[in-house]
Amino acid sequence: MTGCYNKIELDEAIDKVWQRFTNFHDLSWAPEVVTSVEKVGDIEGDQVGARRILNDVFHETLTELNPQEYSLSYTIDDGPGPVAKDTVKNYVGNVKLSANGDGTLVEWSSTFESQDEKQVQDFCNPIYRSLLTALKSNVDG
């Protein structure tokens, strides 16, 4: 099993940054990257099991939300190209925040199984970098 890893340091307190991740259905902090979020089902965005469709193509489910550890995990259940359900298996994304002095370290990673791991990495890493850049633009100091 392989994965992706990206990180960014922000000049904001961890609690302020964490607020951006507490609702799985809200990615308003990344309008340059996420143009639409559709809530799927009745489970609210702050509950494990919440589902969403991003940009009409990424089907995701929240599998862990841990405010004490400032972390969350989700699965990609289906998506375009390299992350389509018949191409990639067991895709789990993770976001972990850590206090870093007066600021916050945000780490966005994933693990998955695929016959073409590099293709998945080449597809997902730029998305994670763009999400982190948007986070910095919309949250940072």
C-alpha positions as CSV (number, residue, x, y, z in Angstrom):
1,M,0.0,0.0,0.0
2,T,1.3,3.4,-0.9
3,G,0.0,7.0,-0.6
4,C,0.3,10.7,-0.9
5,Y,1.6,13.3,1.6
6,N,1.5,17.0,1.6
7,K,1.9,19.6,4.4
8,I,1.7,23.3,5.1
9,E,2.5,25.5,8.0
10,L,0.0,28.2,9.0
11,D,0.4,31.2,11.2
12,E,-2.9,30.6,13.0
13,A,-3.8,28.8,16.2
14,I,-4.8,25.1,15.8
15,D,-8.3,25.7,17.1
16,K,-9.0,28.3,14.5
17,V,-7.7,26.1,11.7
18,W,-9.5,23.0,13.0
19,Q,-12.8,24.9,12.7
20,R,-12.4,24.6,8.9
21,F,-12.5,20.8,9.1
22,T,-15.3,20.2,11.6
23,N,-18.1,20.1,9.0
24,F,-17.4,17.5,6.3
25,H,-20.0,19.2,4.1
26,D,-18.3,22.6,4.2
27,L,-15.3,23.4,2.0
28,S,-16.2,27.0,1.5
29,W,-12.6,27.8,2.5
30,A,-11.4,26.3,-0.8
31,P,-13.6,27.9,-3.5
32,E,-10.7,27.8,-6.0
33,V,-10.6,24.0,-5.8
34,V,-14.0,22.8,-4.7
35,T,-16.8,24.3,-6.8
36,S,-19.6,22.2,-5.5
37,V,-20.4,20.1,-2.4
38,E,-23.5,17.9,-2.4
39,K,-24.5,16.4,0.9
40,V,-25.6,12.8,0.4
41,G,-28.0,11.2,2.9
42,D,-29.2,12.4,6.3
43,I,-26.0,12.3,8.4
44,E,-24.7,15.8,9.3
45,G,-21.2,16.9,8.4
46,D,-19.9,16.6,12.0
47,Q,-20.8,12.9,12.3
48,V,-19.0,9.8,11.2
49,G,-20.7,8.4,8.2
50,A,-21.4,11.8,6.6
51,R,-21.2,11.5,2.8
52,R,-20.5,14.1,0.1
53,I,-19.9,14.5,-3.6
54,L,-17.3,17.1,-4.5
55,N,-17.3,18.8,-7.9
56,D,-19.9,16.3,-9.1
57,V,-17.3,13.5,-9.3
58,F,-15.6,12.7,-5.9
59,H,-17.8,10.5,-3.7
60,E,-16.5,10.5,-0.2
61,T,-17.4,9.3,3.3
62,L,-16.2,10.6,6.7
63,T,-14.9,7.6,8.6
64,E,-13.3,9.4,11.6
65,L,-13.5,12.8,13.2
66,N,-11.4,13.3,16.3
67,P,-11.4,16.8,17.8
68,Q,-9.1,15.8,20.6
69,E,-6.5,14.7,18.2
70,Y,-7.3,17.4,15.5
71,S,-7.7,14.7,12.9
72,L,-10.1,13.3,10.4
73,S,-10.2,10.4,7.9
74,Y,-12.4,9.8,4.9
75,T,-12.7,7.3,2.1
76,I,-13.0,8.0,-1.6
77,D,-15.7,5.7,-2.7
78,D,-15.6,6.7,-6.3
79,G,-14.2,9.4,-8.5
80,P,-12.7,10.3,-11.8
81,G,-9.8,8.5,-13.6
82,P,-7.2,7.2,-11.3
83,V,-9.5,7.2,-8.2
84,A,-12.5,5.5,-9.9
85,K,-13.8,2.6,-7.8
86,D,-12.7,0.0,-10.3
87,T,-9.1,1.5,-10.4
88,V,-8.2,2.2,-6.8
89,K,-9.1,0.2,-3.7
90,N,-9.1,1.2,0.0
91,Y,-8.5,4.9,-0.6
92,V,-8.3,6.6,2.8
93,G,-7.5,10.3,3.2
94,N,-6.3,11.7,6.4
95,V,-6.0,15.3,7.7
96,K,-3.9,15.9,10.9
97,L,-3.3,19.2,12.6
98,S,-0.5,19.8,15.1
99,A,0.4,22.8,17.1
100,N,3.6,24.3,15.7
101,G,4.7,27.1,18.0
102,D,2.0,29.8,17.7
103,G,0.9,28.3,14.4
104,T,-0.4,25.0,13.0
105,L,1.1,22.3,10.9
106,V,-1.5,20.7,8.6
107,E,-0.7,17.3,7.1
108,W,-2.9,15.8,4.4
109,S,-2.1,12.3,3.4
110,S,-3.7,9.2,1.9
111,T,-3.2,5.5,1.5
112,F,-4.6,3.3,-1.2
113,E,-4.1,0.3,-3.4
114,S,-3.7,0.6,-7.2
115,Q,-2.1,-1.1,-10.1
116,D,-0.7,2.3,-11.1
117,E,0.3,4.0,-7.8
118,K,2.2,6.8,-9.5
119,Q,-0.8,7.7,-11.6
120,V,-2.9,8.1,-8.4
121,Q,-0.2,10.1,-6.7
122,D,0.3,12.4,-9.8
123,F,-3.5,13.0,-9.7
124,C,-4.1,13.5,-6.0
125,N,-0.9,15.3,-4.8
126,P,-1.7,18.4,-6.9
127,I,-5.3,18.4,-5.5
128,Y,-4.0,18.2,-1.9
129,R,-1.4,21.0,-2.6
130,S,-4.2,23.2,-4.0
131,L,-6.4,22.5,-1.0
132,L,-3.6,23.4,1.4
133,T,-2.8,26.6,-0.6
134,A,-6.5,27.6,-0.5
135,L,-6.6,26.9,3.3
136,K,-3.5,29.1,3.8
137,S,-5.1,31.9,1.7
138,N,-8.4,31.8,3.5
139,V,-7.3,31.1,7.1
140,D,-3.7,32.2,7.6
141,G,-2.9,35.3,9.7
